Amino acid sequence: MNNKARYNHCRIWFVGLFISIACILSCGLYIYNIQSDMEDDVLRDIRNLMLRNSLAIANKLNDQSKLTEMLAAGLEQRNYSNENEYAFFLNSIVVDGAFERIGVFDKNGDMFTSDKKRLNIADEPQYKESMEGRFSISQPIYDKVGDKKIIVFTAPILLKNQVYGGIVLAKSIESIEKEFLQGFFQGRGSFYIVDNKGDILMRSESLDENSFENLYDQIGHEESNEKNSKKIIEEIKSSLVIGKVGTVKSFFNGEKKYISYATIHNPYTSWNLVSIVDEEVILNKSQKMVTKAFILCSVVILLFLIMAGYVFRMKEKTKHELEQLAYTDSLTKINNVNRFYIKASEILKRNKDIAYSIICIDVNNFKYINETYGYKIGDQLLIQIAQKLSDTFKDDEICARINNDHFVVLIKSVFENPEVKYQSLERAFLNEINQGIIKYPISFSVGVYRVEDKNEAVISMVDKALLTLKNIKKRKNIYFAYYSNDLLQKFIKNNQIENMMQPALDNQEFKVFLQPKIDLHTLSIIGAEALVRWVSPSKGFMQPDDFIPLFEKNGFIVKLDFYVLEECCKKIREWIDKGIDPIPISVNQSRINLDDPFYVEKLNDILQKYELPVNLIEIELTEGMFSSSNTKLVKIMERMRKIGFSISMDDFGSGYSSLNLLKEIPVDILKIDKVFLDETANSRKSRIIISQVVSMARKLGMKVVCEGVENEEQAAFLRKIHCDFAQGYLYAKPMTIADFEEYRDRNLKEVGF
């Protein structure tokens, strides 16, 4: 054994000895605390028991007091003709065993009892209390009829507000003692009911054979400090006066005891509940736990000594295995994000003069790859990508897998041009990846955060790169982007809007605006388009472009679409109920709605709810909703038309419109987009095209509405090509429903319809 090994061996034993001593001291302190805590717990349990029993006794007294007063009140309304009827009535109450007997006495104190006994109680204090119109509960007294101690509940009986006698309910002391004052702690504890002077009124059975009448006389007996005994008694008395539950430790009747006390709250008595428990009983209960704790601590120390050597031997091996579990991705076997945070921070601190970027990489359409080729193939692809990343980024660079198909890389910022950097990444990632396992082109989206402050937490840098990546995934044909503060502000703004949107809907902050549709030939209103505006108490008036695109991404647009539809139905129902000719309203519907198999039924249910004809609601679907494959959409539209809905194609001409749509899609109304109309001012070809579109639509049986009509020249052109209807600022801007109703009334007067 060389010196170093010998030193390590001695060090291990020294550490083991030190820890063993520390364990022994800790166990001793632990055992001491257990003993103290157990004693406190037992005393707390005793106090809780005292409180429960005192409340139970008080409730019992209160219940029987109420029963006595109730019986007295009942007797005021009864007029029994003979003693047998009285006896029968009183016995019906005694029969449950709650009382020894019940008696009724007159003004002279002559009492007749439930067991047909006669006696005079004129010299008893209870008689005097009753004759003065007061209820009372007696101290324990000897029963004049039986050989028992009882307490007496007495209440006056009134006749025309004059006392003419009373009722007496006698309850045996023995029944109270059995119900509430049974001994506890295996007979080593006793209960007493005492008055404020300490005189014992009732008691439980006790192992103590000594007989005494006053409890306070026994406190401190044989205790050397008489002054301290008086202090304890005064503490008990003062606590009972204020209704406090407490425990004191003192000599009692020559032995050390724990004395607990509680007030029995009753307006007719001055009784208190006291318990006496041997000190030895309390200590014995805690001693059992102390013994168990000592055995447990001894076993723990012994096991520690046995395991210490083994633990030290396995330390390095275990450390390595734990690092593998904590810092290695289980699938790809490269670094996981936890190791990335640590190592990237070390690299940045070590290379303060080198520019770095954090890039987050996502495999495009990876869900499709999993579902098409299977999860096993998807995992193989991730392993290949991870290995290529690991081989490419090293020497003061590091890569890791975050989760699923997301990877992160700390890379030296060699290029400044995003396109050049993206192409470089594509070559590094894809050129050597074997794509032969699937016949699908692999591509990536990359979010980049340029490291500006190397003291910034790496986790924050990664979050910013991920935020950039998330923003890329929401945009078409963009696969590479840098983080910017504008992106963060947009993210914050969108989060704010998403937090506000449901409360805004609940509080009706979304307002329906209507824009009239005008007959180009008669200039009368033939309908209106429902548009939505958000009037926020905190952000003010918000245009649709501020929130509609976000709602379409997060799916909230579905709730908003149906909200607008229902608001329109309410207004049309109101017009009908007021005798006003209703105007059809067209409502926009998002394509997301069409993914709901019960969408058409929900539309119809709302119209049925307000009992509206289907022709008063027109459903607008934007041109962008139609694609090369419209089978599903056509089926839904045919179901809607079968019910009776009119369907319009909105924004025709805003995109790459195909004239094939006009023959394939079952629409009733074609709405030409403003952009298409604007081009007619300077383009002869545009005028020809729009003219032919209108002509073709009319021949296909469609009505044509042109949006964005802003001047009379446009209106004249549309009339010339026989366009049916127009909508735009030339006639009216979108307006509140109230303003629309005024505009409608003016229009009726002007055009004479």
Phi, psi and omega in degrees: 000118180283174185297320182294316179295318179298320179297315179296321179298313179296322180296318179299314180294323179295316179297319179297316179296317180299316181293323179297314178299317179298320179296317180298314179297319180295320179296319178299315178296320180298316180295318179299316180294323178298315181299316180294317181294321179296319179298317178297319180297317180297316180295323177295320177298320179297315180297319178297320177297319178299315181297316179297315182293320180296321178293321179296316179296316180298317179296321179297314179298317181296317180298316182285333173294316180296322179297318180299313181294324180293319179295320179299317179295325179293322180292336178297332184260359180255151179223080181285138187276340180209172185292330179298321178294320176299313183297319180297316180297314183292320180295330179295338178271323183288336192301335181282358175084004181287335182228154175289312179198166176230139180227156176236130181236157181259192184298334182273358180088003179284123187243138175244127189256169181295335177261024173063033173266151177238134176202164181247130182241024184298336181268004180270145180297333180294325177299314182295318179300316182294317182294340175268007174082021183245146172279149179209154171238127185279163166288165177303130180224164177278137180291128180289340182262308180258175181259060182223158171272138182222165163243151189239127172262122185234135178222143180285149173252125185255147172226114184054048177064017176242137179286123177239005177167202180198171177240142183234128174244120183257126179240134184286143176298324183300322181292323177293317181297319180292325185281322189239344190242029177293146180293157179223178187055054177054039178080002180269005177231153183225151174249147175222144166251123184232161174270185185294342179272352182095359179293134184280123179263320179213157180208159175267166175295143184218156175288345181285115183277345181292139180256131177213154185255337182237126185289319184295332180295338183269346181285128178085359179300130183069016175265134189294328185262095182293326180297320179295324178297315179297324179297320179296316180298316180295323178298316180296313182299313182294324178294320180293327180298321183265006176077024182273138175268132183206175179219137175230156177248124185200164169292140177217118180055036174091357180230154178284126184224163168258124183250118178247150187213153177203147179277137172266105187281109177208133185291346185253357181227164173235062185254153179223150178255130181230138174240146179236124180231135178298139176302323182298325179296316180297314182295323181296321180295320179285330183296327179298317179291324179298317180297316178298318180295321179296316179297316181298315180296321179297317179296319180298315180297318180297315179296324178298315180297323180291320186275345187303311181298318181296320181297317181295323180293322184273000188303308184294319180296315180296319180301316180296316181295320179295321178297322178297318180291320187280331191238006181240136177289130188292331182273306189269345180066014171263182181301145168265178188292333179295316176294325180301315180303317183289307185292321180297320177298318179295318180297316181296320179290330182279336184237068186291338184264359182257135178281137181230158172225149171259124177241136175250132188241137178230134177281121182292138176057035182292329177299320179296319179299315179300314185288330183273315186257349179101154184291331179297315177295320178300318178295320179298321179296317179298320180296318178297315180297315181299318181294319179294321176298315182296323179287330185278318187253104177207184184057077180066026167227159182208146177232163180199160172263129179277300177188163177044241179252028179255131177234158178226143182224136167264115189233144174291134184279090183274319184255153175253331181283120182302323182293319179296317180297317181296317179297321178298316179297318179301316179297317182294322186276324195254328188300324184254001176282130181283102180271008181293342182288339176221150177259069182209131182291125180271133175217165184231154165251139187229123174252130188240136172238116176285126181286117179257316179246110183287353175272352177293144179299134182298324180300325178291321177298315180298319179301321181290321176294321177294323177298318177297316179298317179299321180292324178298318185297341180270356184243144183275143172060024174236124186237000183213133180202152176262149174291144174216160178295330177298322178296318178296316180296322177295319178298316179296316180299315179297321177298318179299315181296318180294326177289333184270338196295315181292314175301324179296319178294318179296325183267007178058042175282341176279124184248137178273124173252148180240135173244123185296148168253131189246135172289119186296340185261323180259346183062019177269157178282125179248357180172185179208152175256131179275126177236153184245141174231150180251115177255096186266134177300330183264326184251356178078207184283124183240129178282158181303325181298341180281340185221334183299314180302321179293318181296326178291330179283318185267359175089355181293344181301332180298311179298319182293319178303314182288330175298312180297317179302315183291323177298320179294319179297321177301314183294317179298319178298322179296317178300314181299316182295332180271000180081016179267135177299121183286149178252130178300142180236133176262137181237138179281142178230134181282153179297334181303326180301328186289348176281349180274118182296342181254018185301312183297320179297322179295319176301311183295323180299320181294317178296321177295324180302321182258008176053053182253143170297141185297331185288354179273353177239125178250132181264122179258126175241131184285154179303326182295345179284343184264133182232191181292335179243104187242019185302310181298316182296319181297319179298318179295316181297321179295323176296320180295316181293328178297324177290328179127003180289142168271140182236133177241146173264115184271154172063031179296128181101353181281336180240211179269075185292140176249132179295343176297332180303324185294332179265340184268326188265127182279079179249156181259331186226135177251124180252113182278131185289152180302322181300319178298316182293319183300327182290342183289341183295324185238006184229115178295322180299319179297321180294321179294315182297312183295326178296317181290324178298316179297316181297314181297317181298318181295322179292333177276004177085017180260147167275152183237129174242132177253127182268158172075029178283116187243347180215167186290331178298317178296318180297318180296319178298317181294322177295323182296323182267011175067034171290142187282307190227160179224157181211125181169179185293340176302326183258310181190145172277166170302138186217165177296162181298321179297316179294325179296320180295322176293318179297320179297317180297318178296319181298321179298320180291321185288317185268347176079020176255000000 
